[in-house]
């Protein structure tokens, strides 16, 4: 089995590769209520745990509603924090519809301007009740129409929340940061996904062969956003 991580970020963009023979425990979208957090302030607080307070305190915060993500707090440093859901995962991800997933993420200003739109589109399609296959088809059409530009230089995000739940397999996984690059990049350009490499790369193509518009590179870090050590669990795990 290939190396895998479950990161539900903006985007779109969750991380890793999985064995195609693995059964999907969540073949369909659950009732919408299971993806929503009933307490708005709890979601805001969870979103802020994605990055150290020096970053997240002054960030814009989004919360998920029945209409999509909406601004709950207007920030002033250009960062955007929110709690990602499972449908931002790779289309090969068995947990694509896992309603338990809560993935706090804080996007840099560059990522907020150039990558967040992909995340919003996926969320829009999911909330419209489309199947995973239909979402993939719509995203392919949007990509071919060049509706999404390339990530800006400096596009990255923090996923350092001790409270994150990335998948049933990985749970809290490791604190990490993510870098967004144009889909033309290859994992080999970064030495990603190689034995002992500290860098993990997301899938470069959708299951139908369509190139992903954005490639995500993940680097684990040693501490959670609150400054506590990650108990030595900051090295990428082989899958």
N, C-alpha and C positions, 0 to 999 in steps of 0.2 A: 504494500500500500504506500502511496506517495505521502510525503509530509503534508500535514494539514493543520490549519488553525481556523477557528471560526471567529471572524471579526465582522460585526455588522455595522459598519460604518457606513457614511455617506456614500453613503454613496454607493454606494454601490458597489456594492463593492466589498463584500466580505472576503475573507482571505482563505487561501489554501486550496488543495486538491484532494479529492476523495476517491475511494474505489467505487466504480460505477456499479458493481454488483451488490453493493450494500443496500438493503431495503430502506425505503423512506418511511420513517415512523410518523411523518406529518404530510400525507399526500395532498391534503386540501387545506384551505384557509379555515381557521377556527372562527367562531363568532367574533365580531369586531370588539365586543366588550372585553374579551380576553387580552387584547393587545393594548387597550387603553389603560392609563393609570387614573383612577378616580380622583386622586388628590393632586391638584395642579402644583401646589407648593412642594409636595414630595418629589414630583417629577423634575421641577426646577432644581431642587437640591441635589438630586441624583445626577442630573446633567452636569452640574458644576464639579462633581467629583472626578470628571474625566481628566482634568489638568490641575496642576498646583494652584492654590488660591491666588497667587500673584498674577495668574493668567485668567482664571475663570471668574474671579470676582467682578471684573469689569467687562466680561463678555456678554454678547447678546445670547439669550437663551430661548430656544424653541421648545414647544410642547406639542405632542400629537393629539389631534382632535379628530372627530368624524370627517372633517373636511380636509384633513392633512395637517402638516406642521404649521403652527402659527407662532408669531413672536409673543412671548410672555414677558420678557424683560429686554429692554433696549440697552445695549451695552455701549461702550465708548472706546474700546481698544481694537475693534475690528475682528476679534475672534468670535466664533459662533459655536455654542455648545448645545447639545441635544441628546436624547436617549434613542439610539437606533433600535430598529426592530429587525426581525429575522429576514424579511424579504429583501434586504440589501445584500444578502449572501450570494455567492456564486450560484448559478443555476444548477450546478451539479450537486449542490449542498443538500443532504438529506433533511436537514432541519430548516429548510427554506420557509416553512410556515409555522415553526415552533413558537407558540404564543408566550412562552416563558422567557424568551430572550429579551434582555435589557442591556444595551451596550452604550454606556455613556461615551461621548466623543466630543472633542473640542477642535474645531477646524481653525487653522491660521487664516488671516485675512485673505491671502492668496487662494487658499483652498475654498473658502467661502464664496469667493467671486467666480471661481472657475470649475469647481467640482460639485458643489452643493446642488446644482440644477439637476444632475443625474439622479441624485438621491431623491429629490422632490418628485421627479418623473416616476420613478419606481413606486414611491409611496402613493402617488395619484392613481396609478394603474392597479395597485393592490387594493386600495380602498374602493375602487370601482367594481371589484368583484371578479377581476380577470384571473384566469388560471395561470400557473407558472409558465406554461407553454405560450400562452397568449401574451404575457408580459414580455417574455423573451422575444417574441415576434415583433411586438411594438417597439421594443428597444432597438432591435436590429434595423427596423425601418428608420428610426430616428437617427441612428448612427450613420446609416448610409446617406441620409439627407443632410448630414453634417450639422445637426441641430446642436451638438455639444462641441465646444472648442477644446483645445488642449489645456491641460493644467498649467497654471502660471508657475513661473520659477518661484520656488519657496512654498509651494502647496504641500502642506503636511498637516498632521493632526496628532493630538494626544489621546491615548486610551489607557489611562493609568488609574482607573477607578478600582478600588478594592471591592466595590459592590457590584462590579460587572458580572453578568451571566451571559456568556457568549454561546454556549451550546450545552446540551445534556452531557456530551462527552468531556468537554473542556472546562465547563463551569467558569471559574474566575480566571483561568489560564494564567497569563503573566502580564504585568504592566508593560506597555509598549508604545512606541511612536510609529506613525505611518507616513510614508512619502508617496506622493502621487505624481506619476510621470506619464507622458504620452504612450498610447498603446503600441507604438512602433518599437518601444524599448523591449529588450529581451532579458529574461532572468540572468542569462549568462553575462550580460553587460555589467551586472552588479555582483556576479558570483553568488547569486541567491540560490537557495534550495540545494546547495552542495553540502556534502558531509563536513561538519564542524563549522560551517559558515554561520555567522550570527544573523544573517539576513534571510527572510522568507519572502517569496514573491507570489502574488496572486495569479490565478489562471490568465493566460494571455488571450484565450479565445473562449467564446460561448460553446455549448455542446454542439451547435449546428455549424461551427467553424467560423462564425463571424468574429472578427477581431474585437476585443474589448477596447473602448475608447480611452480607458485609463488603466494603467497597471499600478498596483499598490505594492510597495516594499515595506516590510515590517522589521523593526529592530526592537528586541526586548530590552528593558531597562531594569535596574536593580531595586528601585523604590516605587512604592505607590504614590499617588498624588498627595497624600497627607504626610509624606516624608518617611513613613515607616518602611523598613526593609522588607523585600518580598521573600524573605526566608530562604534565600538561595535558589528560588524557583524562577530565575530570570533568564535561564538558557533555553533556547528553542528545543522542544521535545521532538524526537523522531517518531514518525507515525508509521 
